[in-house]
């Protein structure tokens, strides 16, 4: 179940200023909250799809807990964190601050100025957590929540609200229905010429302290549409204008509601057009309580307003009309209404349409979402979506509220507010700073994009920041509300020439009222100014600032205690220890500085604060010990599992304990799996729609668990991965569970799959084995039917989807009794030096040179897994009693000769060629290609992850070769394309070496004839080659060849440890008579004693908190770390095979670490806590 999270201010809190941008409100308060949790919204999976219009593609439905809602409305907390759960997208977490959208004198009245008293809701503004470019406005009332969420990362805006015909709440993307609600504005843009100062925002110095009071009149059709309920009208209108106000606040424009008039009887406004409704409004309403006015109604369509409505002598020119929608086909249409109202008020604030020919300083349009007004060129659609004053809702790009009004319209509106002499300061919704009001003024130079700044508190936390800017040589202002204390302001110039005086006369100053706290302009890359502020009228020794006659902060002078010094024998001032640490005193002694200092009795050990100095009797591994109290230059040697005595932690002679093999009769416990579901399903499988991964406070352990409900058989279950239990004596499964709303007699089961069917191991019944809302731990032991493809499963048997069981922390352990070692048990154990041989009790182990056939040999000192292969007549070498290679002697056929009339032996033709016979007449020959791979792939292609350009001593020729492992198309390398039509024969010569290839495994050479690959030669381990031997091979082909021929080598082994290294490929074409026969030849070049070892990477601990340690078998290596979105986080070269990587700055989650070495590329995953 998801949460609405509340936070309590640690300082005095009133309603926050509505003038602040929502993101600034969140920044200001992000470090000042204490968390309380409420279960407010939960996913609703039971509402019928027929209640939702088909235009809503991916809606999310919620249940609203009205009891918790009342607690929220009664609470005093002003900052909330609202989580909106989803099954189809990531949960959305909103950071929200409460604002007051009404002035102190706000009234709501009926016709005849009859005041209305209704219960007001609570209104919030903020951002999506972690997305400072986003915007959110949410209002909470007695029976509903409403608002919008917008971000550049979203398409359109998300609308949250109650459906029209039920209490179900919905979250959906407004672009799904915007095209159904056609809005056009009746304002005829006058193509007013804006000044350069207005467009660049250079006349906005006073707008932050001015407030625009909004008068709203609600037509009778809205009152009746809301069930003739004044409370429902109030909730709808104030909720809408909290969202409208959020758009203006995001532009640093302050608005507040001054009055709402609700027509509870038929109104005098009855036109079918927008301009007709506005004319009726201005004719009836002669003056109003506010700076700007708006009539809202379901009548007509679109909206209309005058441009620039501030301080007009005729109040009609300060009024507007908006035709709105409350819902569309049962779903709330709040963002549509917000857009219409904000758009028409935008005209009154001075902005024309963005498709008017009035912008950019040259009377052109900003966007082309509609026919341009004024005949200028159409600039096309904006790539990032439209703004409030655009018609982009009529196009595919839509309007994204996080784009606001756009830079130029926003500058014009801020300029018009600044110069509006009739506007006053805010009340209620305006500036209510109760601490220290501080203003920063910056005049940028000719390169404003170089200027940035930040303001840090005494904890070195950035609480405000700004820049880079636009508009050369313009003035920028920011207002801060600061608690008593000291602060550090830093201004930066990225070019390094400050803001004065080479390229303009820039400056900055920080003021509290008329008191200058800091100023400057001439600096290089940065300038730092520290200042303190206090609301205390009289200096005291506890106000946190240096004032009065103090010689330091709250110390010194005639009345305060003396200031701290580094020699007074006590810890005071900013010291971090007694007379040490802080900005003034010498650094304090630590237990890691490599010297004996402070109260240490040794180097970084002993004394009251450091760990005890190492000794050989303290029961821990420390100092230079290589084990616990053993090893190193001082302590006795550490015990081993082969020294013939019982020592160390052994429980028998060279057996038992944590390090040695178990002693006979010992029960060995094996951890088969621990599943906590914090990062996913951990290999378990979801049965269906009534099993889900849950995040929240109901999880018995940690944040996540698996929730099952209802009684839909497999759909109400989840099952473990396959487990091999066949070798065990018994298995224990332990788990935690928590239940919710499970009626008495209903149950859930633990089930077991025995290889053929599911059986019930245990049934847990409500009222008998558990009660709801309580955490339980259960363990079940299984001692029979243990198979190699076993599974466990949890299944719910409730009456509906509200009967919920939360399963967590599942641990499966296996138990096996170690039997005594014997000389016939088929394994190497006890003191045996081999399988059932060697040691003090078993017969000597066979060797490959004892002159007898024993062990697993298939012949005398040959064959089997350990000895060299026995000689055969087809192994390609002369061995045994052969008189030639695979010929002669008592067993093999006679050796070939150069006059027997057939092609045999190593002849390349009939009685010709090879190392013995005279050369064959092979006509003309052409070398088609020679490939040695020393500088690259030489035009050959790799098939995939199992084919790699290897560099190292295992290459058959030179340094580099092509390594293939495993099998299939990814284990192949393919030549370039050749035109072979002029040749009657082709010879492919190459060298190869194998490692780890089991007998019977093979690799092949294939030829592509223009339409398909054909295998032309197969090379089989044990029959034609052995491991760790370099072979020179030639394959001869005759016939007709294609114009687009190719050759391919492919490994056909079993796994990633079966390697073939291909090198020195020479392809030759022949024409003429006495051509080559289709024969393959394999010659041994040399045998190696070395074996190929695959590069390996080990990372630990995993999961990791701060330092990730690694071991890699091949250096140097380039190590890269990526997040799950593919973003490169870290890139470094390492030259030590063992080392550490600091990952303390990484966010929690899963990461990919890739090591690139000269011989391989290795991928591993790790989890950061």
Helices and strands as residue ranges (DSSP letters): E 4-7, H 22-29, E 35-38, E 41-43, G 49-51, E 60-64, H 66-74, E 79-84, E 92-99, E 102-110, E 114-115, E 122-128, E 131-140, E 145-150, E 157-162, E 169-173, H 175-178, H 196-200, G 207-209, E 211-218, H 220-225, H 230-249, E 254-262, H 274-284, E 292-297, E 303-305, G 315-318, E 319-323, E 327-328, E 331-332, H 334-348, G 392-394, G 401-403, H 407-418, E 436-443, G 448-450, E 451-456, E 462-467, E 475-482, E 485-493, E 507-512, E 515-520, E 526-533, E 667-675, E 685-686, E 691-695, E 704-709, G 713-716, E 717-719, E 730-740, E 747-753, E 758-765, E 775-782, E 791-797, E 804-817, E 924-931, E 941-942, E 947-951, E 960-965, E 967-974, E 985-995, E 1002-1008, E 1013-1020, E 1029-1038, E 1046-1052, E 1059-1071, E 1080-1087, E 1097-1100, E 1107-1112, E 1117-1123, E 1128-1134, E 1138-1142, E 1149-1157, E 1161-1168
